[in-house]
Amino acid sequence: MNKEQLIRVITEQLNTSKVETEAIVITIINTIMEAAKEKGECVIPGLGKLKVEDVPAKSGVSFGKEWTKPAHKKFKLVVNKKGKEFLEK
């Protein structure tokens, strides 16, 4: 499901305008990401935790050329028990 599909489904279920729904969805996503960035993780009820992980720098050789990838951060979703149970249905 992409963003447009998500907005369409929520718009239909809540009987709101597309503009209102899009603003709400973007606000929720940005709030979750900002909280995870600030605190290292953010709990998403019924789904799990969005965590920020440090990824170390990497380097190597591929096709005879050396390459490097700098250290960076990434988001990781850790699904909780309720989320896992939903997947097993």
C-alpha positions as a Python dict, from the first residue, in 0.01 Angstrom:
ca = {
    (1, 'M'): (0, 0, 0),
    (2, 'N'): (139, 338, -94),
    (3, 'K'): (56, 678, 56),
    (4, 'E'): (-222, 757, -191),
    (5, 'Q'): (-393, 423, -127),
    (6, 'L'): (-366, 472, 250),
    (7, 'I'): (-517, 818, 225),
    (8, 'R'): (-802, 690, 6),
    (9, 'V'): (-889, 409, 251),
    (10, 'I'): (-882, 638, 555),
    (11, 'T'): (-1083, 905, 372),
    (12, 'E'): (-1353, 651, 291),
    (13, 'Q'): (-1361, 502, 641),
    (14, 'L'): (-1372, 834, 827),
    (15, 'N'): (-1578, 1023, 569),
    (16, 'T'): (-1330, 1312, 562),
    (17, 'S'): (-1187, 1510, 274),
    (18, 'K'): (-872, 1391, 100),
    (19, 'V'): (-691, 1711, 203),
    (20, 'E'): (-780, 1664, 572),
    (21, 'T'): (-683, 1297, 568),
    (22, 'E'): (-351, 1364, 396),
    (23, 'A'): (-263, 1631, 654),
    (24, 'I'): (-347, 1390, 938),
    (25, 'V'): (-146, 1101, 789),
    (26, 'I'): (160, 1322, 725),
    (27, 'T'): (137, 1468, 1078),
    (28, 'I'): (120, 1122, 1237),
    (29, 'I'): (415, 990, 1035),
    (30, 'N'): (629, 1299, 1101),
    (31, 'T'): (545, 1291, 1473),
    (32, 'I'): (646, 925, 1502),
    (33, 'M'): (973, 979, 1314),
    (34, 'E'): (1063, 1292, 1515),
    (35, 'A'): (993, 1113, 1845),
    (36, 'A'): (1209, 817, 1739),
    (37, 'K'): (1488, 1051, 1627),
    (38, 'E'): (1482, 1245, 1956),
    (39, 'K'): (1445, 953, 2199),
    (40, 'G'): (1594, 664, 2001),
    (41, 'E'): (1259, 486, 1970),
    (42, 'C'): (885, 545, 1950),
    (43, 'V'): (614, 299, 2048),
    (44, 'I'): (338, 257, 1789),
    (45, 'P'): (46, 100, 1978),
    (46, 'G'): (-70, -232, 1834),
    (47, 'L'): (229, -258, 1603),
    (48, 'G'): (563, -224, 1780),
    (49, 'K'): (854, 17, 1818),
    (50, 'L'): (1025, 231, 1560),
    (51, 'K'): (1389, 239, 1666),
    (52, 'V'): (1688, 435, 1541),
    (53, 'E'): (1997, 219, 1486),
    (54, 'D'): (2355, 320, 1422),
    (55, 'V'): (2504, 152, 1116),
    (56, 'P'): (2885, 135, 1114),
    (57, 'A'): (3095, 244, 818),
    (58, 'K'): (3173, -26, 563),
    (59, 'S'): (3432, -64, 292),
    (60, 'G'): (3532, -328, 47),
    (61, 'V'): (3624, -414, -308),
    (62, 'S'): (3372, -491, -581),
    (63, 'F'): (3451, -553, -946),
    (64, 'G'): (3808, -443, -880),
    (65, 'K'): (3709, -105, -737),
    (66, 'E'): (3730, -2, -375),
    (67, 'W'): (3418, 140, -216),
    (68, 'T'): (3325, 291, 118),
    (69, 'K'): (2993, 357, 282),
    (70, 'P'): (2999, 606, 570),
    (71, 'A'): (2845, 537, 909),
    (72, 'H'): (2481, 641, 927),
    (73, 'K'): (2155, 592, 1114),
    (74, 'K'): (1849, 399, 1003),
    (75, 'F'): (1497, 331, 1125),
    (76, 'K'): (1408, -24, 1225),
    (77, 'L'): (1057, -145, 1308),
    (78, 'V'): (1042, -407, 1581),
    (79, 'V'): (698, -569, 1572),
    (80, 'N'): (537, -642, 1909),
    (81, 'K'): (334, -945, 2017),
    (82, 'K'): (3, -801, 1896),
    (83, 'G'): (156, -723, 1556),
    (84, 'K'): (299, -1074, 1527),
    (85, 'E'): (-36, -1230, 1623),
    (86, 'F'): (-207, -1026, 1351),
    (87, 'L'): (39, -1161, 1093),
    (88, 'E'): (-34, -1519, 1199),
    (89, 'K'): (-410, -1489, 1140),
}
